[in-house]
């Protein structure tokens, strides 16, 4: 997948293209329905292009109401590529972009840069200064500039009669409900970041862990122990490791003051991942986080956790 970060980077003569525009926070099943529709529309040889942002626009427009992201920009690009997008225009959403009038955005991005033939948006999509742009404006401008607008309805979960959304996914992950989040995402939820040095207490206890940097990408689920996979994305090939994942502040020792993600790769004691970028995928929650009465009780529980994780993954 080609990645552009400014309309000026798109080469002359690019297109024609079928463009899907949105925040794509999560690249969940609803987003992929839009992308799949774009791929069908582009089956005669047009480029499938996603136009999206490096952050939630609310973080600039109304930061006090901006929710945490389900995924970060690195994850978003990887998931869009996996979904079959040919090129992504990842725009930096700052005050300058927020001030661009909707009509100018259409001309600069959709017409001049991408030579859009079809534009796909959700029914509630808004863009341009003051949120003045909407599907109706796009349709009027499409008539003038030669592109068609396809307004895609929401994907709804039949069992819950609820729209698939990033809000619902955050609710599920905040409750440790990995099963629901997985259904909504169409994949296991995950975080991505660099492995850094920690207190090395896991190594002392016989369960060495890879600690993720606090500035990781992705929505961290509720505190607890999870079965999942660590994927080492550095190097020439990806390597996946079955893992027991701990999220929380280590309440038994009470000396960790911020939530952290620690990953014990099953049966590995000499794995050196420091400085590597890894993806951690959550498959199932094993239990919540608990403070134990001493190290011996903790070790008994950790051994049980590992066996339960082994059973879930294998």
C-alpha positions in Angstrom: 0.0 0.0 0.0 1.2 3.5 -0.9 1.1 6.1 1.9 0.7 9.8 1.2 0.8 12.3 4.1 -0.1 15.4 2.0 -2.1 15.9 -1.2 1.0 17.4 -2.7 2.8 14.0 -2.4 0.3 12.3 -4.8 2.0 12.1 -8.2 0.5 13.8 -11.2 -1.8 11.4 -13.2 -2.7 9.4 -10.1 -6.1 7.8 -10.5 -8.9 7.4 -11.3 -9.7 6.4 -7.7 -12.5 5.2 -5.6 -12.2 7.1 -2.3 -13.4 6.1 1.2 -13.2 8.9 3.7 -13.4 8.6 7.5 -11.6 8.4 10.8 -11.3 4.6 10.5 -10.7 4.3 14.3 -10.4 0.6 14.7 -10.8 -0.3 11.0 -13.7 -2.4 12.4 -16.3 -4.5 10.6 -18.3 -1.3 9.7 -15.3 0.4 8.2 -14.3 -2.7 6.3 -17.9 -2.9 4.8 -17.2 0.5 3.3 -13.7 -0.6 2.0 -15.2 -3.8 0.5 -17.8 -1.7 -1.3 -15.0 0.5 -2.6 -13.0 -2.5 -3.8 -16.0 -3.7 -5.8 -16.5 -0.3 -7.3 -12.9 -0.2 -8.3 -12.8 -3.7 -9.8 -12.3 -2.3 -13.3 -8.9 -1.0 -12.4 -9.4 2.2 -10.4 -7.3 2.8 -7.2 -8.9 2.1 -3.8 -7.9 5.0 -1.6 -8.6 5.7 2.0 -8.5 9.3 3.2 -8.1 9.5 6.9 -6.4 11.4 9.8 -3.4 10.9 12.0 -5.6 11.6 15.1 -9.2 12.0 16.1 -10.3 15.5 14.9 -11.9 16.0 18.3 -8.4 16.0 19.8 -8.0 19.4 18.1 -11.6 20.7 17.9 -12.9 19.6 21.3 -10.1 17.9 23.3 -12.2 17.8 26.5 -14.7 15.4 24.8 -12.2 13.4 22.7 -12.3 9.6 23.6 -9.1 7.5 23.6 -8.3 5.9 20.3 -9.0 2.2 19.6 -5.9 2.1 17.4 -3.0 4.4 16.6 -1.8 5.7 13.2 0.7 2.8 12.7 -1.9 0.2 13.4 -4.4 2.1 11.2 -2.1 2.0 8.1 -1.4 -1.7 8.6 -5.1 -2.6 9.0 -6.1 -0.6 5.9 -3.5 -2.4 3.9 -4.8 -5.7 5.2 -8.3 -4.6 4.2 -7.2 -4.3 0.6 -6.7 -0.5 0.2 -4.2 0.5 -2.5 -3.2 3.9 -1.1 -3.9 5.9 2.0 -3.8 9.6 2.3 -3.0 10.1 6.1 -3.7 13.8 6.8 -2.2 15.6 9.8 -5.3 17.0 11.5 -4.2 20.3 13.0 -5.7 23.8 13.3 -4.7 24.6 9.7 -6.5 21.6 8.3 -9.5 22.2 10.5 -9.8 25.7 9.0 -9.9 24.5 5.4 -13.3 25.2 3.9 -15.2 22.1 2.8 -15.3 23.1 -0.8 -11.6 23.7 -0.9 -11.0 20.3 0.7 -13.0 18.6 -2.0 -11.2 20.4 -4.8 -7.7 20.0 -3.3 -8.0 16.4 -2.1 -10.7 14.6 -4.1 -10.5 16.3 -7.4 -7.0 17.6 -8.0 -4.9 15.0 -6.1 -6.9 11.8 -6.3 -9.0 12.2 -9.4 -11.9 10.6 -7.5 -14.5 8.8 -9.6 -16.6 7.6 -6.6 -16.5 8.9 -3.0 -17.8 6.7 -0.2 -18.8 8.2 3.2 -20.9 7.3 6.2 -24.3 9.1 6.6 -23.0 11.1 9.6 -19.7 12.2 8.0 -18.8 15.9 8.4 -15.7 17.7 7.1 -14.3 21.1 6.4 -14.2 24.3 8.6 -17.0 24.3 11.2 -18.2 20.9 10.0 -19.9 22.6 7.0 -19.3 19.7 4.6 -21.7 16.8 4.6 -22.9 14.1 2.1 -25.3 16.6 0.5 -22.5 19.1 -0.3 -20.3 16.2 -1.6 -23.2 15.2 -4.0 -23.5 18.8 -5.3 -19.8 19.1 -5.9 -19.7 15.6 -7.4 -22.2 16.8 -10.0 -19.9 19.7 -10.9 -16.6 17.8 -10.8 -17.6 14.4 -12.2 -17.6 12.1 -9.2 -20.4 10.0 -7.7 -21.1 9.9 -4.0 -22.1 6.7 -2.3 -23.5 7.2 1.3 -23.0 3.9 3.1 -25.4 2.9 5.9 -24.2 1.8 9.3 -23.4 -1.9 9.9 -25.6 -3.1 12.8 -25.3 -6.1 15.1 -28.4 -8.1 14.8 -28.2 -9.7 18.3 -27.9 -6.3 20.0 -29.7 -4.0 17.4 -26.8 -1.6 17.8 -24.5 0.2 15.3 -21.0 -1.2 15.2 -18.8 1.7 16.5 -15.6 2.6 18.1 -17.6 3.6 21.2 -19.0 0.1 21.6 -15.6 -1.4 21.1 -14.1 0.8 23.8 -16.9 -0.2 26.2 -16.3 -3.9 25.6 -12.5 -3.5 26.1 -13.0 -1.4 29.2 -15.0 -4.3 30.6 -12.5 -6.9 29.6 -15.0 -8.4 27.1 -12.6 -9.6 24.5 -15.2 -11.7 22.8 -17.5 -8.8 22.0 -14.6 -6.6 20.9 -13.4 -9.3 18.6 -16.7 -9.7 16.9 -17.0 -6.0 16.4 -13.5 -5.6 15.1 -13.5 -8.7 13.0 -10.1 -9.5 14.5 -8.5 -9.9 17.9 -8.0 -6.5 19.6 -4.4 -5.5 19.9 -1.8 -2.9 21.0 1.5 -2.1 19.4 4.6 -0.6 20.8 8.3 -0.9 21.8 9.6 -3.4 24.4 11.4 -1.5 27.2 13.2 -2.3 30.4 11.0 -2.8 33.5 11.7 -3.7 37.1 12.6 -7.3 36.0 10.5 -8.8 38.8 9.0 -11.3 36.4 12.5 -12.7 35.6 13.2 -13.0 39.4 9.9 -15.0 39.7 10.7 -17.3 36.8 8.4 -15.6 34.4 10.4 -13.0 32.4 8.2 -10.5 30.7 8.4 -8.1 27.8 7.2 -4.7 29.0 5.6 -2.4 26.5 6.4 1.3 26.5 3.7 3.5 28.1 3.3 5.4 24.8 2.0 2.3 23.0 -0.7 2.5 20.3 -4.1 0.9 20.8 -6.8 0.7 23.5 -5.5 -1.2 26.5 -8.3 -3.5 27.9 -9.3 -3.7 31.6 -6.8 -4.8 34.2 -6.3 -8.5 34.4 -4.6 -11.5 32.9 -5.2 -12.5 29.2 -4.3 -15.2 26.8 -2.9 -13.9 23.6 -0.1 -13.6 21.1 3.0 -11.5 20.9 4.1 -10.8 17.3 7.6 -9.5 16.8 7.3 -7.2 13.8 10.9 -6.2 13.6 13.3 -8.2 11.3 12.7 -9.9 8.0 9.8 -12.0 9.1 7.1 -11.8 11.7 7.3 -14.3 14.6 4.2 -15.1 16.7 4.6 -16.3 20.3 1.8 -17.7 22.5 1.7 -15.5 25.6 0.2 -14.7 29.0 -0.4 -11.0 29.2 -0.8 -9.0 32.4 -2.3 -5.5 32.5 -2.3 -3.4 35.6 -0.1 -2.0 38.4 1.1 -5.2 40.1 -1.0 -4.6 43.3 0.8 -7.4 45.2 4.0 -5.3 45.3 2.3 -1.9 45.1 5.3 -0.1 43.6 4.1 0.4 40.0 2.2 3.7 39.7 1.0 3.5 36.1 -0.8 0.7 34.2 1.5 -1.4 32.2 1.3 -4.2 29.6 3.6 -7.1 30.4 3.9 -10.2 28.2 5.3 -13.6 29.3 6.0 -15.7 26.2 5.2 -19.3 27.2 8.2 -21.4 28.0 10.7 -18.7 26.9 13.3 -17.6 29.4 16.1 -16.1 27.2 14.1 -14.2 24.6 15.6 -10.8 24.1 13.1 -8.4 22.6 14.4 -5.1 24.1 14.0 -2.3 21.6 11.8 -4.4 19.3 8.4 -3.2 18.1 5.8 -5.8 18.9 2.0 -6.3 18.4 0.2 -7.9 21.3 -3.1 -9.5 20.5 -5.7 -10.3 23.1 -7.6 -13.6 22.7 -9.4 -14.2 26.0 -9.5 -12.7 29.5 -8.4 -15.3 32.1 -9.1 -13.3 35.3 -9.2 -9.9 36.8 -6.2 -8.3 38.6 -5.8 -9.2 42.3 -3.4 -8.4 45.1 -2.1 -11.6 46.7 -0.9 -12.2 50.3 2.8 -12.7 49.5 4.9 -14.0 46.7 4.1 -17.7 47.3 0.4 -17.2 46.7 1.2 -15.1 43.6 3.5 -17.8 42.2 0.8 -20.5 42.6 -1.7 -18.3 40.7 0.8 -17.4 38.0 1.4 -21.1 37.3 -2.3 -21.7 37.1 -2.7 -18.6 34.8 0.0 -20.0 32.4 -1.7 -23.4 32.2 -5.1 -21.8 31.5 -3.5 -19.6 28.8 -1.9 -22.7 27.3 -5.2 -24.5 27.1 -6.9 -21.5 25.5 -4.3 -21.0 22.8 -3.6 -24.6 22.0 
